Amino acid sequence: MGELTTIQLNKSLLKKLKDAKEHPRQTYNELLDKALSVFVAAKKKNTYDEFLHKIQQQKMKEIWDNKEDEAWESV
């Protein structure tokens, strides 16, 4: 095992960590490692989604902003 440190946590956060354990013998180190892995993966996915949204905006603007569609708004 690597070097260990001590961190201070609010009691409410400690309770959340206890409740989040997948099994009683799971260490906080294992739990936090898994939670951070999930967080980083979600962050990467969100960045990718934002990238796709940004590159699609111009094409969607071309499709939606046209004279034919505007004519239907007054019908």
mmCIF file of the N, C-alpha and C atoms, coordinates in Angstrom:
data_MODEL
# 
_entry.id   MODEL 
# 
loop_
_atom_site.group_PDB 
_atom_site.id 
_atom_site.type_symbol 
_atom_site.label_atom_id 
_atom_site.label_alt_id 
_atom_site.label_comp_id 
_atom_site.label_asym_id 
_atom_site.label_entity_id 
_atom_site.label_seq_id 
_atom_site.pdbx_PDB_ins_code 
_atom_site.Cartn_x 
_atom_site.Cartn_y 
_atom_site.Cartn_z 
_atom_site.occupancy 
_atom_site.B_iso_or_equiv 
_atom_site.pdbx_formal_charge 
_atom_site.auth_seq_id 
_atom_site.auth_comp_id 
_atom_site.auth_asym_id 
_atom_site.auth_atom_id 
_atom_site.pdbx_PDB_model_num 
ATOM 1   N N  . MET A 1 1  ? 0.829   -1.174 0.000   1.00 0.00 ? 1  MET A N  1 
ATOM 2   C CA . MET A 1 1  ? 0.000   0.000  0.000   1.00 0.00 ? 1  MET A CA 1 
ATOM 3   C C  . MET A 1 1  ? 0.876   1.241  0.000   1.00 0.00 ? 1  MET A C  1 
ATOM 4   N N  . GLY A 1 2  ? 0.380   2.307  -0.608  1.00 0.00 ? 2  GLY A N  1 
ATOM 5   C CA . GLY A 1 2  ? 1.123   3.559  -0.671  1.00 0.00 ? 2  GLY A CA 1 
ATOM 6   C C  . GLY A 1 2  ? 1.046   4.319  0.630   1.00 0.00 ? 2  GLY A C  1 
ATOM 7   N N  . GLU A 1 3  ? 1.475   5.548  0.574   1.00 0.00 ? 3  GLU A N  1 
ATOM 8   C CA . GLU A 1 3  ? 1.419   6.398  1.759   1.00 0.00 ? 3  GLU A CA 1 
ATOM 9   C C  . GLU A 1 3  ? -0.032  6.716  2.101   1.00 0.00 ? 3  GLU A C  1 
ATOM 10  N N  . LEU A 1 4  ? -0.300  6.824  3.385   1.00 0.00 ? 4  LEU A N  1 
ATOM 11  C CA . LEU A 1 4  ? -1.645  7.133  3.848   1.00 0.00 ? 4  LEU A CA 1 
ATOM 12  C C  . LEU A 1 4  ? -1.679  8.537  4.425   1.00 0.00 ? 4  LEU A C  1 
ATOM 13  N N  . THR A 1 5  ? -2.825  9.185  4.303   1.00 0.00 ? 5  THR A N  1 
ATOM 14  C CA . THR A 1 5  ? -3.011  10.507 4.883   1.00 0.00 ? 5  THR A CA 1 
ATOM 15  C C  . THR A 1 5  ? -4.288  10.508 5.703   1.00 0.00 ? 5  THR A C  1 
ATOM 16  N N  . THR A 1 6  ? -4.469  11.556 6.454   1.00 0.00 ? 6  THR A N  1 
ATOM 17  C CA . THR A 1 6  ? -5.683  11.742 7.238   1.00 0.00 ? 6  THR A CA 1 
ATOM 18  C C  . THR A 1 6  ? -6.379  12.981 6.689   1.00 0.00 ? 6  THR A C  1 
ATOM 19  N N  . ILE A 1 7  ? -7.678  12.872 6.443   1.00 0.00 ? 7  ILE A N  1 
ATOM 20  C CA . ILE A 1 7  ? -8.440  14.030 5.997   1.00 0.00 ? 7  ILE A CA 1 
ATOM 21  C C  . ILE A 1 7  ? -9.605  14.249 6.955   1.00 0.00 ? 7  ILE A C  1 
ATOM 22  N N  . GLN A 1 8  ? -10.033 15.483 7.072   1.00 0.00 ? 8  GLN A N  1 
ATOM 23  C CA . GLN A 1 8  ? -11.165 15.794 7.929   1.00 0.00 ? 8  GLN A CA 1 
ATOM 24  C C  . GLN A 1 8  ? -12.416 15.922 7.061   1.00 0.00 ? 8  GLN A C  1 
ATOM 25  N N  . LEU A 1 9  ? -13.481 15.271 7.517   1.00 0.00 ? 9  LEU A N  1 
ATOM 26  C CA . LEU A 1 9  ? -14.756 15.296 6.806   1.00 0.00 ? 9  LEU A CA 1 
ATOM 27  C C  . LEU A 1 9  ? -15.864 15.699 7.764   1.00 0.00 ? 9  LEU A C  1 
ATOM 28  N N  . ASN A 1 10 ? -16.866 16.375 7.239   1.00 0.00 ? 10 ASN A N  1 
ATOM 29  C CA . ASN A 1 10 ? -18.053 16.655 8.047   1.00 0.00 ? 10 ASN A CA 1 
ATOM 30  C C  . ASN A 1 10 ? -18.738 15.338 8.369   1.00 0.00 ? 10 ASN A C  1 
ATOM 31  N N  . LYS A 1 11 ? -19.375 15.266 9.516   1.00 0.00 ? 11 LYS A N  1 
ATOM 32  C CA . LYS A 1 11 ? -20.067 14.037 9.909   1.00 0.00 ? 11 LYS A CA 1 
ATOM 33  C C  . LYS A 1 11 ? -21.176 13.678 8.928   1.00 0.00 ? 11 LYS A C  1 
ATOM 34  N N  . SER A 1 12 ? -21.816 14.686 8.325   1.00 0.00 ? 12 SER A N  1 
ATOM 35  C CA . SER A 1 12 ? -22.878 14.405 7.354   1.00 0.00 ? 12 SER A CA 1 
ATOM 36  C C  . SER A 1 12 ? -22.306 13.736 6.102   1.00 0.00 ? 12 SER A C  1 
ATOM 37  N N  . LEU A 1 13 ? -21.098 14.155 5.678   1.00 0.00 ? 13 LEU A N  1 
ATOM 38  C CA . LEU A 1 13 ? -20.454 13.523 4.531   1.00 0.00 ? 13 LEU A CA 1 
ATOM 39  C C  . LEU A 1 13 ? -20.016 12.107 4.879   1.00 0.00 ? 13 LEU A C  1 
ATOM 40  N N  . LEU A 1 14 ? -19.529 11.911 6.078   1.00 0.00 ? 14 LEU A N  1 
ATOM 41  C CA . LEU A 1 14 ? -19.127 10.576 6.514   1.00 0.00 ? 14 LEU A CA 1 
ATOM 42  C C  . LEU A 1 14 ? -20.323 9.624  6.501   1.00 0.00 ? 14 LEU A C  1 
ATOM 43  N N  . LYS A 1 15 ? -21.482 10.111 6.924   1.00 0.00 ? 15 LYS A N  1 
ATOM 44  C CA . LYS A 1 15 ? -22.696 9.279  6.887   1.00 0.00 ? 15 LYS A CA 1 
ATOM 45  C C  . LYS A 1 15 ? -23.054 8.922  5.450   1.00 0.00 ? 15 LYS A C  1 
ATOM 46  N N  . LYS A 1 16 ? -22.930 9.891  4.529   1.00 0.00 ? 16 LYS A N  1 
ATOM 47  C CA . LYS A 1 16 ? -23.216 9.616  3.114   1.00 0.00 ? 16 LYS A CA 1 
ATOM 48  C C  . LYS A 1 16 ? -22.261 8.561  2.562   1.00 0.00 ? 16 LYS A C  1 
ATOM 49  N N  . LEU A 1 17 ? -20.997 8.647  2.965   1.00 0.00 ? 17 LEU A N  1 
ATOM 50  C CA . LEU A 1 17 ? -20.025 7.648  2.517   1.00 0.00 ? 17 LEU A CA 1 
ATOM 51  C C  . LEU A 1 17 ? -20.387 6.263  3.051   1.00 0.00 ? 17 LEU A C  1 
ATOM 52  N N  . LYS A 1 18 ? -20.763 6.206  4.318   1.00 0.00 ? 18 LYS A N  1 
ATOM 53  C CA . LYS A 1 18 ? -21.154 4.914  4.902   1.00 0.00 ? 18 LYS A CA 1 
ATOM 54  C C  . LYS A 1 18 ? -22.354 4.335  4.160   1.00 0.00 ? 18 LYS A C  1 
ATOM 55  N N  . ASP A 1 19 ? -23.336 5.193  3.853   1.00 0.00 ? 19 ASP A N  1 
ATOM 56  C CA . ASP A 1 19 ? -24.541 4.736  3.154   1.00 0.00 ? 19 ASP A CA 1 
ATOM 57  C C  . ASP A 1 19 ? -24.251 4.311  1.714   1.00 0.00 ? 19 ASP A C  1 
ATOM 58  N N  . ALA A 1 20 ? -23.203 4.859  1.125   1.00 0.00 ? 20 ALA A N  1 
ATOM 59  C CA . ALA A 1 20 ? -22.882 4.567  -0.272  1.00 0.00 ? 20 ALA A CA 1 
ATOM 60  C C  . ALA A 1 20 ? -22.084 3.279  -0.456  1.00 0.00 ? 20 ALA A C  1 
ATOM 61  N N  . LYS A 1 21 ? -21.590 2.711  0.625   1.00 0.00 ? 21 LYS A N  1 
ATOM 62  C CA . LYS A 1 21 ? -20.790 1.485  0.503   1.00 0.00 ? 21 LYS A CA 1 
ATOM 63  C C  . LYS A 1 21 ? -21.597 0.377  -0.159  1.00 0.00 ? 21 LYS A C  1 
ATOM 64  N N  . GLU A 1 22 ? -20.929 -0.365 -1.037  1.00 0.00 ? 22 GLU A N  1 
ATOM 65  C CA . GLU A 1 22 ? -21.582 -1.480 -1.723  1.00 0.00 ? 22 GLU A CA 1 
ATOM 66  C C  . GLU A 1 22 ? -21.625 -2.724 -0.851  1.00 0.00 ? 22 GLU A C  1 
ATOM 67  N N  . HIS A 1 23 ? -20.688 -2.829 0.068   1.00 0.00 ? 23 HIS A N  1 
ATOM 68  C CA . HIS A 1 23 ? -20.671 -3.916 1.050   1.00 0.00 ? 23 HIS A CA 1 
ATOM 69  C C  . HIS A 1 23 ? -19.982 -3.395 2.305   1.00 0.00 ? 23 HIS A C  1 
ATOM 70  N N  . PRO A 1 24 ? -20.297 -3.967 3.453   1.00 0.00 ? 24 PRO A N  1 
ATOM 71  C CA . PRO A 1 24 ? -19.806 -3.426 4.736   1.00 0.00 ? 24 PRO A CA 1 
ATOM 72  C C  . PRO A 1 24 ? -18.282 -3.343 4.861   1.00 0.00 ? 24 PRO A C  1 
ATOM 73  N N  . ARG A 1 25 ? -17.560 -4.232 4.195   1.00 0.00 ? 25 ARG A N  1 
ATOM 74  C CA . ARG A 1 25 ? -16.106 -4.241 4.343   1.00 0.00 ? 25 ARG A CA 1 
ATOM 75  C C  . ARG A 1 25 ? -15.397 -3.370 3.304   1.00 0.00 ? 25 ARG A C  1 
ATOM 76  N N  . GLN A 1 26 ? -16.157 -2.712 2.448   1.00 0.00 ? 26 GLN A N  1 
ATOM 77  C CA . GLN A 1 26 ? -15.558 -1.824 1.450   1.00 0.00 ? 26 GLN A CA 1 
ATOM 78  C C  . GLN A 1 26 ? -14.919 -0.630 2.171   1.00 0.00 ? 26 GLN A C  1 
ATOM 79  N N  . THR A 1 27 ? -13.677 -0.338 1.815   1.00 0.00 ? 27 THR A N  1 
ATOM 80  C CA . THR A 1 27 ? -12.990 0.772  2.469   1.00 0.00 ? 27 THR A CA 1 
ATOM 81  C C  . THR A 1 27 ? -13.411 2.093  1.825   1.00 0.00 ? 27 THR A C  1 
ATOM 82  N N  . TYR A 1 28 ? -13.212 3.169  2.588   1.00 0.00 ? 28 TYR A N  1 
ATOM 83  C CA . TYR A 1 28 ? -13.511 4.487  2.029   1.00 0.00 ? 28 TYR A CA 1 
ATOM 84  C C  . TYR A 1 28 ? -12.586 4.778  0.850   1.00 0.00 ? 28 TYR A C  1 
ATOM 85  N N  . ASN A 1 29 ? -11.370 4.283  0.908   1.00 0.00 ? 29 ASN A N  1 
ATOM 86  C CA . ASN A 1 29 ? -10.423 4.459  -0.189  1.00 0.00 ? 29 ASN A CA 1 
ATOM 87  C C  . ASN A 1 29 ? -10.971 3.828  -1.468  1.00 0.00 ? 29 ASN A C  1 
ATOM 88  N N  . GLU A 1 30 ? -11.479 2.596  -1.360  1.00 0.00 ? 30 GLU A N  1 
ATOM 89  C CA . GLU A 1 30 ? -12.068 1.911  -2.524  1.00 0.00 ? 30 GLU A CA 1 
ATOM 90  C C  . GLU A 1 30 ? -13.303 2.661  -3.022  1.00 0.00 ? 30 GLU A C  1 
ATOM 91  N N  . LEU A 1 31 ? -14.132 3.093  -2.093  1.00 0.00 ? 31 LEU A N  1 
ATOM 92  C CA . LEU A 1 31 ? -15.366 3.797  -2.441  1.00 0.00 ? 31 LEU A CA 1 
ATOM 93  C C  . LEU A 1 31 ? -15.062 5.113  -3.156  1.00 0.00 ? 31 LEU A C  1 
ATOM 94  N N  . LEU A 1 32 ? -14.137 5.889  -2.616  1.00 0.00 ? 32 LEU A N  1 
ATOM 95  C CA . LEU A 1 32 ? -13.787 7.164  -3.233  1.00 0.00 ? 32 LEU A CA 1 
ATOM 96  C C  . LEU A 1 32 ? -13.100 6.973  -4.579  1.00 0.00 ? 32 LEU A C  1 
ATOM 97  N N  . ASP A 1 33 ? -12.274 5.954  -4.698  1.00 0.00 ? 33 ASP A N  1 
ATOM 98  C CA . ASP A 1 33 ? -11.607 5.661  -5.968  1.00 0.00 ? 33 ASP A CA 1 
ATOM 99  C C  . ASP A 1 33 ? -12.648 5.355  -7.054  1.00 0.00 ? 33 ASP A C  1 
ATOM 100 N N  . LYS A 1 34 ? -13.633 4.527  -6.707  1.00 0.00 ? 34 LYS A N  1 
ATOM 101 C CA . LYS A 1 34 ? -14.680 4.174  -7.667  1.00 0.00 ? 34 LYS A CA 1 
ATOM 102 C C  . LYS A 1 34 ? -15.544 5.395  -8.006  1.00 0.00 ? 34 LYS A C  1 
ATOM 103 N N  . ALA A 1 35 ? -15.894 6.185  -6.997  1.00 0.00 ? 35 ALA A N  1 
ATOM 104 C CA . ALA A 1 35 ? -16.718 7.373  -7.219  1.00 0.00 ? 35 ALA A CA 1 
ATOM 105 C C  . ALA A 1 35 ? -16.000 8.366  -8.129  1.00 0.00 ? 35 ALA A C  1 
ATOM 106 N N  . LEU A 1 36 ? -14.717 8.546  -7.918  1.00 0.00 ? 36 LEU A N  1 
ATOM 107 C CA . LEU A 1 36 ? -13.956 9.467  -8.760  1.00 0.00 ? 36 LEU A CA 1 
ATOM 108 C C  . LEU A 1 36 ? -13.841 8.945  -10.188 1.00 0.00 ? 36 LEU A C  1 
ATOM 109 N N  . SER A 1 37 ? -13.703 7.644  -10.356 1.00 0.00 ? 37 SER A N  1 
ATOM 110 C CA . SER A 1 37 ? -13.659 7.063  -11.705 1.00 0.00 ? 37 SER A CA 1 
ATOM 111 C C  . SER A 1 37 ? -14.959 7.329  -12.447 1.00 0.00 ? 37 SER A C  1 
ATOM 112 N N  . VAL A 1 38 ? -16.072 7.149  -11.758 1.00 0.00 ? 38 VAL A N  1 
ATOM 113 C CA . VAL A 1 38 ? -17.382 7.405  -12.357 1.00 0.00 ? 38 VAL A CA 1 
ATOM 114 C C  . VAL A 1 38 ? -17.529 8.890  -12.692 1.00 0.00 ? 38 VAL A C  1 
ATOM 115 N N  . PHE A 1 39 ? -17.096 9.756  -11.780 1.00 0.00 ? 39 PHE A N  1 
ATOM 116 C CA . PHE A 1 39 ? -17.190 11.199 -11.990 1.00 0.00 ? 39 PHE A CA 1 
ATOM 117 C C  . PHE A 1 39 ? -16.373 11.632 -13.205 1.00 0.00 ? 39 PHE A C  1 
ATOM 118 N N  . VAL A 1 40 ? -15.140 11.142 -13.319 1.00 0.00 ? 40 VAL A N  1 
ATOM 119 C CA . VAL A 1 40 ? -14.274 11.519 -14.441 1.00 0.00 ? 40 VAL A CA 1 
ATOM 120 C C  . VAL A 1 40 ? -14.869 11.025 -15.764 1.00 0.00 ? 40 VAL A C  1 
ATOM 121 N N  . ALA A 1 41 ? -15.399 9.803  -15.773 1.00 0.00 ? 41 ALA A N  1 
ATOM 122 C CA . ALA A 1 41 ? -16.015 9.274  -16.993 1.00 0.00 ? 41 ALA A CA 1 
ATOM 123 C C  . ALA A 1 41 ? -17.233 10.109 -17.391 1.00 0.00 ? 41 ALA A C  1 
ATOM 124 N N  . ALA A 1 42 ? -18.041 10.493 -16.422 1.00 0.00 ? 42 ALA A N  1 
ATOM 125 C CA . ALA A 1 42 ? -19.225 11.318 -16.712 1.00 0.00 ? 42 ALA A CA 1 
ATOM 126 C C  . ALA A 1 42 ? -18.808 12.692 -17.225 1.00 0.00 ? 42 ALA A C  1 
ATOM 127 N N  . LYS A 1 43 ? -17.750 13.228 -16.665 1.00 0.00 ? 43 LYS A N  1 
ATOM 128 C CA . LYS A 1 43 ? -17.261 14.539 -17.088 1.00 0.00 ? 43 LYS A CA 1 
ATOM 129 C C  . LYS A 1 43 ? -16.775 14.476 -18.540 1.00 0.00 ? 43 LYS A C  1 
ATOM 130 N N  . LYS A 1 44 ? -16.062 13.409 -18.893 1.00 0.00 ? 44 LYS A N  1 
ATOM 131 C CA . LYS A 1 44 ? -15.593 13.242 -20.278 1.00 0.00 ? 44 LYS A CA 1 
ATOM 132 C C  . LYS A 1 44 ? -16.776 13.113 -21.226 1.00 0.00 ? 44 LYS A C  1 
ATOM 133 N N  . LYS A 1 45 ? -17.793 12.348 -20.820 1.00 0.00 ? 45 LYS A N  1 
ATOM 134 C CA . LYS A 1 45 ? -18.964 12.157 -21.662 1.00 0.00 ? 45 LYS A CA 1 
ATOM 135 C C  . LYS A 1 45 ? -19.687 13.486 -21.859 1.00 0.00 ? 45 LYS A C  1 
ATOM 136 N N  . ASN A 1 46 ? -19.804 14.266 -20.792 1.00 0.00 ? 46 ASN A N  1 
ATOM 137 C CA . ASN A 1 46 ? -20.466 15.567 -20.884 1.00 0.00 ? 46 ASN A CA 1 
ATOM 138 C C  . ASN A 1 46 ? -19.696 16.494 -21.815 1.00 0.00 ? 46 ASN A C  1 
ATOM 139 N N  . THR A 1 47 ? -18.378 16.471 -21.744 1.00 0.00 ? 47 THR A N  1 
ATOM 140 C CA . THR A 1 47 ? -17.554 17.293 -22.624 1.00 0.00 ? 47 THR A CA 1 
ATOM 141 C C  . THR A 1 47 ? -17.785 16.892 -24.074 1.00 0.00 ? 47 THR A C  1 
ATOM 142 N N  . TYR A 1 48 ? -17.868 15.600 -24.337 1.00 0.00 ? 48 TYR A N  1 
ATOM 143 C CA . TYR A 1 48 ? -18.119 15.099 -25.685 1.00 0.00 ? 48 TYR A CA 1 
ATOM 144 C C  . TYR A 1 48 ? -19.506 15.532 -26.163 1.00 0.00 ? 48 TYR A C  1 
ATOM 145 N N  . ASP A 1 49 ? -20.503 15.423 -25.288 1.00 0.00 ? 49 ASP A N  1 
ATOM 146 C CA . ASP A 1 49 ? -21.860 15.841 -25.639 1.00 0.00 ? 49 ASP A CA 1 
ATOM 147 C C  . ASP A 1 49 ? -21.909 17.333 -25.960 1.00 0.00 ? 49 ASP A C  1 
ATOM 148 N N  . GLU A 1 50 ? -21.205 18.137 -25.170 1.00 0.00 ? 50 GLU A N  1 
ATOM 149 C CA . GLU A 1 50 ? -21.157 19.578 -25.430 1.00 0.00 ? 50 GLU A CA 1 
ATOM 150 C C  . GLU A 1 50 ? -20.498 19.861 -26.772 1.00 0.00 ? 50 GLU A C  1 
ATOM 151 N N  . PHE A 1 51 ? -19.444 19.111 -27.087 1.00 0.00 ? 51 PHE A N  1 
ATOM 152 C CA . PHE A 1 51 ? -18.768 19.268 -28.376 1.00 0.00 ? 51 PHE A CA 1 
ATOM 153 C C  . PHE A 1 51 ? -19.726 18.952 -29.519 1.00 0.00 ? 51 PHE A C  1 
ATOM 154 N N  . LEU A 1 52 ? -20.442 17.844 -29.421 1.00 0.00 ? 52 LEU A N  1 
ATOM 155 C CA . LEU A 1 52 ? -21.394 17.487 -30.471 1.00 0.00 ? 52 LEU A CA 1 
ATOM 156 C C  . LEU A 1 52 ? -22.489 18.539 -30.616 1.00 0.00 ? 52 LEU A C  1 
ATOM 157 N N  . HIS A 1 53 ? -22.991 19.012 -29.502 1.00 0.00 ? 53 HIS A N  1 
ATOM 158 C CA . HIS A 1 53 ? -24.039 20.031 -29.540 1.00 0.00 ? 53 HIS A CA 1 
ATOM 159 C C  . HIS A 1 53 ? -23.541 21.289 -30.241 1.00 0.00 ? 53 HIS A C  1 
ATOM 160 N N  . LYS A 1 54 ? -22.332 21.685 -29.945 1.00 0.00 ? 54 LYS A N  1 
ATOM 161 C CA . LYS A 1 54 ? -21.784 22.897 -30.530 1.00 0.00 ? 54 LYS A CA 1 
ATOM 162 C C  . LYS A 1 54 ? -21.623 22.772 -32.044 1.00 0.00 ? 54 LYS A C  1 
ATOM 163 N N  . ILE A 1 55 ? -21.118 21.642 -32.520 1.00 0.00 ? 55 ILE A N  1 
ATOM 164 C CA . ILE A 1 55 ? -20.919 21.508 -33.965 1.00 0.00 ? 55 ILE A CA 1 
ATOM 165 C C  . ILE A 1 55 ? -22.237 21.314 -34.707 1.00 0.00 ? 55 ILE A C  1 
ATOM 166 N N  . GLN A 1 56 ? -23.265 20.849 -34.008 1.00 0.00 ? 56 GLN A N  1 
ATOM 167 C CA . GLN A 1 56 ? -24.570 20.667 -34.647 1.00 0.00 ? 56 GLN A CA 1 
ATOM 168 C C  . GLN A 1 56 ? -25.388 21.954 -34.672 1.00 0.00 ? 56 GLN A C  1 
ATOM 169 N N  . GLN A 1 57 ? -25.058 22.922 -33.835 1.00 0.00 ? 57 GLN A N  1 
ATOM 170 C CA . GLN A 1 57 ? -25.853 24.143 -33.741 1.00 0.00 ? 57 GLN A CA 1 
ATOM 171 C C  . GLN A 1 57 ? -25.984 24.858 -35.082 1.00 0.00 ? 57 GLN A C  1 
ATOM 172 N N  . GLN A 1 58 ? -24.907 25.024 -35.811 1.00 0.00 ? 58 GLN A N  1 
ATOM 173 C CA . GLN A 1 58 ? -24.955 25.757 -37.075 1.00 0.00 ? 58 GLN A CA 1 
ATOM 174 C C  . GLN A 1 58 ? -25.861 25.054 -38.080 1.00 0.00 ? 58 GLN A C  1 
ATOM 175 N N  . LYS A 1 59 ? -25.740 23.740 -38.187 1.00 0.00 ? 59 LYS A N  1 
ATOM 176 C CA . LYS A 1 59 ? -26.577 23.005 -39.144 1.00 0.00 ? 59 LYS A CA 1 
ATOM 177 C C  . LYS A 1 59 ? -28.044 23.082 -38.750 1.00 0.00 ? 59 LYS A C  1 
ATOM 178 N N  . MET A 1 60 ? -28.332 22.970 -37.470 1.00 0.00 ? 60 MET A N  1 
ATOM 179 C CA . MET A 1 60 ? -29.718 23.053 -37.025 1.00 0.00 ? 60 MET A CA 1 
ATOM 180 C C  . MET A 1 60 ? -30.287 24.448 -37.285 1.00 0.00 ? 60 MET A C  1 
ATOM 181 N N  . LYS A 1 61 ? -29.455 25.460 -37.128 1.00 0.00 ? 61 LYS A N  1 
ATOM 182 C CA . LYS A 1 61 ? -29.895 26.827 -37.405 1.00 0.00 ? 61 LYS A CA 1 
ATOM 183 C C  . LYS A 1 61 ? -30.259 26.951 -38.886 1.00 0.00 ? 61 LYS A C  1 
ATOM 184 N N  . GLU A 1 62 ? -29.443 26.366 -39.772 1.00 0.00 ? 62 GLU A N  1 
ATOM 185 C CA . GLU A 1 62 ? -29.730 26.392 -41.208 1.00 0.00 ? 62 GLU A CA 1 
ATOM 186 C C  . GLU A 1 62 ? -31.051 25.695 -41.520 1.00 0.00 ? 62 GLU A C  1 
ATOM 187 N N  . ILE A 1 63 ? -31.286 24.580 -40.862 1.00 0.00 ? 63 ILE A N  1 
ATOM 188 C CA . ILE A 1 63 ? -32.498 23.798 -41.125 1.00 0.00 ? 63 ILE A CA 1 
ATOM 189 C C  . ILE A 1 63 ? -33.733 24.515 -40.601 1.00 0.00 ? 63 ILE A C  1 
ATOM 190 N N  . TRP A 1 64 ? -33.654 25.077 -39.425 1.00 0.00 ? 64 TRP A N  1 
ATOM 191 C CA . TRP A 1 64 ? -34.835 25.656 -38.784 1.00 0.00 ? 64 TRP A CA 1 
ATOM 192 C C  . TRP A 1 64 ? -35.111 27.095 -39.209 1.00 0.00 ? 64 TRP A C  1 
ATOM 193 N N  . ASP A 1 65 ? -34.075 27.844 -39.501 1.00 0.00 ? 65 ASP A N  1 
ATOM 194 C CA . ASP A 1 65 ? -34.266 29.249 -39.866 1.00 0.00 ? 65 ASP A CA 1 
ATOM 195 C C  . ASP A 1 65 ? -34.361 29.388 -41.387 1.00 0.00 ? 65 ASP A C  1 
ATOM 196 N N  . ASN A 1 66 ? -35.561 29.170 -41.907 1.00 0.00 ? 66 ASN A N  1 
ATOM 197 C CA . ASN A 1 66 ? -35.757 29.339 -43.339 1.00 0.00 ? 66 ASN A CA 1 
ATOM 198 C C  . ASN A 1 66 ? -37.130 29.951 -43.602 1.00 0.00 ? 66 ASN A C  1 
ATOM 199 N N  . LYS A 1 67 ? -37.284 30.493 -44.774 1.00 0.00 ? 67 LYS A N  1 
ATOM 200 C CA . LYS A 1 67 ? -38.515 31.220 -45.133 1.00 0.00 ? 67 LYS A CA 1 
ATOM 201 C C  . LYS A 1 67 ? -39.741 30.301 -45.139 1.00 0.00 ? 67 LYS A C  1 
ATOM 202 N N  . GLU A 1 68 ? -39.569 29.061 -45.585 1.00 0.00 ? 68 GLU A N  1 
ATOM 203 C CA . GLU A 1 68 ? -40.708 28.140 -45.662 1.00 0.00 ? 68 GLU A CA 1 
ATOM 204 C C  . GLU A 1 68 ? -41.310 27.883 -44.280 1.00 0.00 ? 68 GLU A C  1 
ATOM 205 N N  . ASP A 1 69 ? -40.462 27.687 -43.297 1.00 0.00 ? 69 ASP A N  1 
ATOM 206 C CA . ASP A 1 69 ? -40.961 27.443 -41.947 1.00 0.00 ? 69 ASP A CA 1 
ATOM 207 C C  . ASP A 1 69 ? -41.610 28.691 -41.355 1.00 0.00 ? 69 ASP A C  1 
ATOM 208 N N  . GLU A 1 70 ? -41.058 29.849 -41.650 1.00 0.00 ? 70 GLU A N  1 
ATOM 209 C CA . GLU A 1 70 ? -41.619 31.089 -41.150 1.00 0.00 ? 70 GLU A CA 1 
ATOM 210 C C  . GLU A 1 70 ? -43.021 31.324 -41.704 1.00 0.00 ? 70 GLU A C  1 
ATOM 211 N N  . ALA A 1 71 ? -43.267 30.880 -42.922 1.00 0.00 ? 71 ALA A N  1 
ATOM 212 C CA . ALA A 1 71 ? -44.588 31.035 -43.523 1.00 0.00 ? 71 ALA A CA 1 
ATOM 213 C C  . ALA A 1 71 ? -45.627 30.253 -42.743 1.00 0.00 ? 71 ALA A C  1 
ATOM 214 N N  . TRP A 1 72 ? -45.268 29.115 -42.204 1.00 0.00 ? 72 TRP A N  1 
ATOM 215 C CA . TRP A 1 72 ? -46.207 28.286 -41.442 1.00 0.00 ? 72 TRP A CA 1 
ATOM 216 C C  . TRP A 1 72 ? -46.575 28.905 -40.103 1.00 0.00 ? 72 TRP A C  1 
ATOM 217 N N  . GLU A 1 73 ? -45.710 29.764 -39.579 1.00 0.00 ? 73 GLU A N  1 
ATOM 218 C CA . GLU A 1 73 ? -46.002 30.388 -38.290 1.00 0.00 ? 73 GLU A CA 1 
ATOM 219 C C  . GLU A 1 73 ? -47.207 31.307 -38.345 1.00 0.00 ? 73 GLU A C  1 
ATOM 220 N N  . SER A 1 74 ? -47.497 31.876 -39.492 1.00 0.00 ? 74 SER A N  1 
ATOM 221 C CA . SER A 1 74 ? -48.620 32.805 -39.608 1.00 0.00 ? 74 SER A CA 1 
ATOM 222 C C  . SER A 1 74 ? -49.906 32.126 -40.073 1.00 0.00 ? 74 SER A C  1 
ATOM 223 N N  . VAL A 1 75 ? -49.893 30.832 -40.246 1.00 0.00 ? 75 VAL A N  1 
ATOM 224 C CA . VAL A 1 75 ? -51.087 30.107 -40.706 1.00 0.00 ? 75 VAL A CA 1 
ATOM 225 C C  . VAL A 1 75 ? -52.047 29.885 -39.568 1.00 0.00 ? 75 VAL A C  1 
# 
